[in-house]
Amino acid sequence: MRLWGGRFSGESDERMAAFTRSIEIDAALALDDIDGSIAHVRGLRRAGILTAEDESALLAGLGGLRSDVAAGRVAWDPALEDIHMNVEAALTERVGTVARRLHTGRSRNDQVATDLRLWLRRTVRALDAGLLDLEDALVTLAEREPGAVLPGTTHIQPAQPVLLAHHLLAYVEMLERDRGRFADAMERADRSPLGSGAIAGAGYPLDRDATARDLGFAGPTANSMDATSDRDFVVESIAAAALAMVHLSRLAEEVAWWSNPRFGYVRLSDAFSTGSSMMPNKKNPDPAELVRGRTGRVVGDLTASLTMLKGLPLAYQRDLQEDKPVLFDALGTLEASLGVMAGLVASLSVDAGRMREATREGHVTATAVADAIVRLGIPFRTAHHVVGRIVAEADRRETSMDDLPDEVFTGALGADADPRATELALRPGIGAELRAAAGLDAALASCDVIGGTAPRRVAGALAAARERIDRQRVAPTGEAR
């Protein structure tokens, strides 16, 4: 029986019924719908609309239904259109006609808006734990390889040497921002729409503050029209998920390249690799590639959500039914991607020797040599040209800068038009001093600023990240998350 069919005399066309029903999607909201109904029953009792006997019967019925849903013992009826109608029908079977009082002062408009915020709240808690797990995996790998160094790149070209730990901590920073974006979105979503009715507010003296507290919200929404039609919290959450997926995709891209034997920086475990049906030699980084591919789908979810909203007048429109497929897909994809990337990173093997060997290409210590010249009183632009000549000579000799003889350094200084450079070239031992600055360890140590790759700075950043992760993985009660 249709719960809205009083004014209708004809049956719905089967095509229309199939097209408009949403139970296959919004069944995911079942527990949230029941929790919202429990809070609503208490609110109706506070307002004097339900008797104590009615309240007791409804709460007992909803509690039993909740247990059965959680245990997977309830089958939903697609003929009943959505999860709200299914829950009410299931409750009616259990407690009888008193269930007909449940929808007093409530519309499916404020009901679904409440359900979705409740679902989002618990889902984002799981995402936050997943983000923290990946941070933990990155930090653990960095702790395991504290001395590994690789050529950092810009424009995909060798740039400057960086510690692997420094590189990995860059992703930790991205993930922390992702956690912050979700937390920020949840702060704005932390309002209860229940009691807003269909558009104008409930026609009963419901204590919306008390109902919001019952549901664990910071308070009720301030405007009934906005409450039922607002999906900003959906868009913000998908946007946070899309950017988090972009971050995972960047990491996945590097893992895919680094595991190629031409790089040889890392080796994937068998547990997070696949083979080829044809080529026996293959070991493919498929999980990383799928994360990279699914990022596009989540970005598409964001576009779909924004496009859905852009032409909607106030207040609720049925278009908003399309908020759930994209939200569920985006957050579900992110949660699965976080899990697989955490496992992949935790099981990576690092070839620190191959990484260090790669720093011999591209003269990645050139900037450190230029900085060393500047510290001796030479303008940076002059030092840049001097080191450019040294790099050119190293290229000509097909060797690295720190393997050049001292006279190449003094010659490059002496050849410059700046008299300060030619004067420096006469200083005893300057060639050996600059050649030492071209060494890998010296170049790393020279970037000794907050956020730099100097070993002592990275060690401090790594220790701080570890302390924060360990602290945040423990709930305020002292129990693990």
N, C-alpha and C positions, 0 to 999 in steps of 0.2 A: 504494500500500500504506500502510495506517495504521501510523504509527510506535508506536502505543500499543495495537495490536489483539490482543495475545497471548491474553488471557482471553476475547475476544469471539468468538462463533461466527456471529452474524448480522450482516447489513449495517445500517448506519445508515439510518434513514428519511430520504428526501431533504429533507423539510421541516426535520427536526432538523439535518441537515448544513448546509443553507443558513442556518438561523437562528443556528448557533453559529460558523460560519466568520468569520474577521476579516481575511483576506488583503487585501481591498480597502482596509482602513484601515491595518493594520500593515505593509504593504509599505513605508511611509515609513521604517520602522526597519531596512531591509535592510542598509545600510552599517554601522549600529551593531551589528546582530546579528553581522555578519561580524567586526567589530573585537573584539567580546566573545569570539567563538569563537577568534580568533587568540590572544588573551590566555589563554584557557582551555587551548588546546593547549600553550602554553608551560608553564602551571602543571602540566598532567598530566605533561609531560616532567620537570619539576623534581621531581615526586613519585615518579618512577620507574615510572609507569604506562604511559607510551609509550616506545618505543625511539627512538633518534635517527632511524632510518629512517622510522618512523611519523610523527614530528614533522615531518620534512622534507617528506614527501608531503602531509600535511594542510595545512601552511603554504603550500606551493606551490599546492595546489588552492584554498585560501581566498583567496590573493592574486590568482590568476587570476579567480576568481569576483567578487572585489571590483572589479577593473578592468572586467569586463564589466557589472556592475550599474551602476557609475558612468557607463559609456558608454551605458546604456540598451539593452544587447543581451540582457537576460534577461527572459523572460516567465514569470510565476509561475502555478502551477497551482492554481485554486480548490479542486480536490478535496483538496488537501493542507492545507486548513484555515487555516493561519497562516504567517507569514513564517519562523518557526523550523523548521517541517517542510519548507518549501520550500527553505530554505538547505541543510538536511541532505540532502534528496533531490538537489539540484543538485550538491552536493559529491560524493555517492555516484556520480553519473554521471561525474564527472571523475576520481576517484581510486580508485573501487572500494570493496571491503569494509572497507578501513581507516577509512572515514568512519563506520563503525558504532561506532568507539571514541570518537568526538567527544563523545558525550553522557554519558560516564562522569563521575560526581560532579556532575552538573548537572541541574537541572529547568527546565522552561519557566517555573516560578515565579521563580527567581532570575535566569533568563536575560532575561525581559521586563523585570524591575525594573531590571536593568543597562542593557539597551538604551534604556529610556525615559530614564534619567538621562543617558546619552551623547547621545541626541537632544536632550534639553532643554539640555544644556550648550552645544552648538553653535548651537542656535536662539536661546538667550538672548544669545549673543555678537552675532548679527545684529540682535536687537531693541535691544541696547544701542547699536549703531552707528546704528540708525534713530532712536532717541531723541535721540542726539547730533546727528544731521543736522537734526532739527526744531529743536533748540535753536539750532543754527548759523543756520538760516533766520530764526528770530525775532530773534536778535541782529543779524544782517545787516540786517534791515528796520529795527530800532531805530537802528543806526548810520547808515543811509541817511536817516532822518528824526529827527535829534537834537532839533530844536526844535519838533516837532509836539506840540500840546497838545489835550486833549479833556476834556469834562466826565466825570469819574469818577462812577459812580452807586452808590447803595445803594437797595434796594427798587425798583430800576429807575427811580429818580428822580434828578435832578441833585444831586450831593453836593458835591464839591470838584474843582478842576481838577488834572489829573495829566498828566505828559508821556506821550506814546504809548510812548516807550521804557520808562518805568516800568511801564506796563500790560503790555507784551510780556514784560518781565523777570519778571513774576508767573508767567507760564506757564513760563518757563525754570526757575523754582524748583520748580514742580509736576513737571516732567519730570525734574529732578535727583532728586527724591524717588522717582519711579518707577524710575529707574536704581538707586537705593539699595535699593529693595524687591526688585528682581530679584537684585541682588548678594547680598542677605541670604538670599533663598531658595536661591540656588545654593550658598551656604556650607554650609547644612544638607543639601543634596542631594549634596554632594561626598564620598560614601562609596560603596564598591563592594559591591553585594549578592552578587556572583558567589562561589560557594563555599558559599552558604547552603542549597543544595539545594531540596527541595520545602517543608520545614518545620523539620527538625531539624539541618540542616547536612550537609555532604558526608561520606561514609563513607570518605574517603581523606585522606592527610596533605598536603592542598593548602596551599601557602603563600599565604594570602589577602592578606597584606601585599604580597607581590611582585606578585601579580596586580593588585591595586589600583594599584600604582605603574605597571605596564605600561599600564594604561588611563588614567593621568593623574589618578586620584582621590587625595584626601588620605589615604585609608586605607580599611579595610573596615568594613562595618556591624558593630555589636556584638552583635546578637541575630538569630538566623536566622529566628525567627517574625515579628519586626517587619520584617526586611529584605524578605521576600517579600510582605508584606501592606501595608506602609507606602505610602501615596499622599499623605502630607502635602505632599511636594514638588510634586505635581501641583496640589493645591488652592492652595498658596501662589503658585505661578506663575500660575494662572488668576486668583487674587485680585489679584495685581500687574497683570496684563493688564486686568482689569475696571476697576481704578481709573485706570490709564493711559488707557483708552478714555473714561472719564468726563471726564478732563481734556481729551482731544481733543474730546469732544462740547461741552464748555463753550466752547472756542475756536471750534469750528465754528458754534455758535449765534451767537456775536458776529459772525463773518464774514458769516453769512447776514443778520443785521440791518444791519450796517454797510454792506453792499453795496446795500441797498435805497435808491433815490433819495431817500426821505424823510430818511434819514441822510446818505448820500452820502460817508461817511468814506473808503471804499475802493472800488476797481474791480477786479473779477476779470479775469484774463487770459482770452483766448479758449481757451487750452490747458486751463484748469481751470474751464470753464463749459459749459453746454449750452443749447440753444434749445428752443423749443416746436414741436410738430408742427402747431399751429393758429395760434398768435399770433406773428407775425413780429417783434414788438418785444421778446420775452422774452430775457433773459440770466440763466440760473438757476444758483445755487451748488450744483448737484447733488452734487459730491464732498463738500462740507461736510454736506449733508443726509444723505447715505448714511453718513458717519462717525457722525453723530448717531443714525441709525437702527440701525446695526450695534452700537452700544454696548449696546443692550438684549439683543442676542443673546449677547454676551460675558458680561454679567451673568447671563443664563440658564445659560450654561456653568458658571459658578461655583456657582449653585444646584444644578445637576444633579450636579456632582462631590461636593458636600457631602452631598446626599441619597443618592447611591450608597453613601457610606461609613458613614452614620450607624447602620445596623443590622447591620454585618458583624462576626461573631465572628472570633477568630483561627483560622486564619491566612489563606492565600490562598483566595479565593472567585472564581467565574467572573464575578461582578458586576464585578470589577476590569477585565474586558475593555472596559468602557464608559468607562474613563478616557481612552482615546486620542482618540475622536471629539471630546470636549469640549476636551481640551488642544490638539489640533491646530487645531481651529476657532478657539479663543480667541487663540492666539499667532499663527496665520496671519492672522486678521482684524486684529490689532493691527499686525503688520508691514506689511500692505498699507495700513492707515489712516495709519501714520506716513509712508510714502512719499508718499501723495497729499497729505497736509497739508503736508509739507515743500515739495513743489512748488507748492502753492497759495499758501503764505505767501511763498515766494521770488519769486513772480511778481505779487504784489499791487501795485497803484498806490494811493498814499495822497493824499488831498486834504486837505492840512494847513490850507488856508484854510477849508474847510467845517468841519473839526473845531474850529478856533478860533472860528468864527462861532457854533457850537453852545454854546460856553461863555458866550455872552451870555444864555442862557436859564437860568432857575432860580436865579439869584443864587448861583453856586457859590463865590464868594469871601467869603461871609458869615462863615464860621468864621474866616477870616484876619483879618477886621475885629474879631471878638470877641477873638481872641488878641492883637491889637494893643492893644485897650483893657485887657486883663488885664496886659499888660506895663507899662502905665502905673499899675498899683497898684490896679485895680478888681477885685473878686471876679468869678470867671467867671460865676456865675449872674446877677449884675447885668449883666455885659457881654452875656450871652445875650439878656436881655430888651431891652436897649438896641438891639442889632442887629436883633432881631425887629421893633421899631418902624420901623427904617430899611428893612427888607425890605418891610414892609407899605406904606410910603410909595412905594417904588420900584414896587411892584405897582400902586398907585393911579395913578401917573404913567405906567405902562407903559414903564419905562425900566430900565436897569441901575444898580447901586449906584454905580459910579464915574462915572456921568453925572449924579448928583444934585448939587445945589448944596451948598456947605459947611454952610449953616445947617440943613440937614436932619440932619446928623450932630450938630451942637451942640444942636439942639432935642431930639433923641432922648435925649441925655445929660442935658440940663436937666430933662426931663420925668420922670426916674426918681426914685423915692422915696429911693434911697440917696444921702445927702448927698455921698458921695465922687464920685458920678457928676455931680451938679449942680455941684460945685466944679470938676471937670475941664472941664465945659462952658465955664467962664469963661477957660480957658487960651487965650492967643492962638495962632491957627493950628491949633487942634485939629481943626477941620472938614476942612481941607485935608490934614492928616496922616492922618486916618482914610479920607478919600476915596482917597488914594494907596494905602493898605493894601488897598482894595477892587480895585485893579488886578490884572489877571491875572498879570503877571510877579512882582509883589510877593507875591501869594498863593502862587505856586509856590515862590519863594525862601524863604518863611517856614517851610516844612516841612523844615528843615535838620537832620535827624537820620539816624542810620544806618537805612537802609531807607526813607527818605522820598523825596518826589518833587522836592525841590530840585534844580535842574539840576546843581550840582556833585556832589551825592550820586549822582544817576543816572549821570552821566558816569563816576564811579568804579566803580559797580556794573557798568556796561556794559563798561568796560575789564577788570575782573576776570573777568567772564563770558567775554569774548573770549579772554583769556589761558588760562583753564581749558579751554575747548573746544579751542583749538589744541593745547594740551599733551596733552589726553586723546585726541585723534584720531591721535596718534603712539604706536606701540607702544614698549615698553621698548628694543627693538633699534634704534629710530630709523626703522623702516619704518612707512609709513602703515597704519592698520588695514584 
